[in-house]
Structure formats: structure tokens, C-alpha cells
């Protein structure tokens, strides 16, 4: 999932550099959402690992 967030971030940067503002904004928004979903899943995974060891 982090891979897709990075891909959308790269698309947003390239689109922004070429002047496609709408596409850049949409791609950046998708990348941001995917990144935060990845972080939430990472935290849940770490917490479940801590509670299973006890």
C-alpha cells in the first residue's frame, strides 16, 4: 500500500510540474489517504503484536 502511495505522489509531482493542477491535486489527495491508511494499519499491527506476546 505504501508503494501505491508513492506512485500517486510521483504522479502528483509530475502533473504539478507540467501544469495539470486538477490531476496533481487529486493524485496528491489519494497519496495522502493511502499513506494514512498505511500508518493506521502499521500501528494496529504493532499493537496486536505487543498484546499477543503478553
Secondary structure by P-SEA (a helix, b strand, c coil): caaaaaaaaaaaaaaaaacaaaaaaaaaaaaaaaaaaaaaaaaaaaaaaaaaac
